[in-house]
Structure formats: structure tokens, C-alpha cells
Amino acid sequence: MAKCAICGKKIAELFLEKLKGTIVKKPGKSKQYPVCFECQKKFKSNEELLKEIK
């Protein structure tokens, strides 16, 4: 199970191990950061999500 890169909670998985949330990538980097649905609702834009990633 993946953990949210912002709050650290475990992210629920849907059918075929898809995450219930989103995956954010920093521009020019290949690392992916999973973000839970609740944090996605708090921080609307991609830039806000990238600022909050630990």
C-alpha cells in the first residue's frame, strides 16, 4: 500500500491496485509522489501539492 506524500496516511486501492487519489511528479524529475483524496481536496492546484510534499 502506498502512503500519502503529504499527510502520511495509507491510500486505499481500487480494482487492479489503482490508487484512490492522484500521483504528482515534479517537473524534470522521474520520481512519483502519491497524494490521497483528502489532501487533493485541500490543495487544489498542482503547484500547491508540490509545495506541501515533504
Beta strands, then each sheet from edge to edge (+ up, - down):
strand 1: 21-25
strand 2: 32-36
sheet 1: 1+ 2-
end
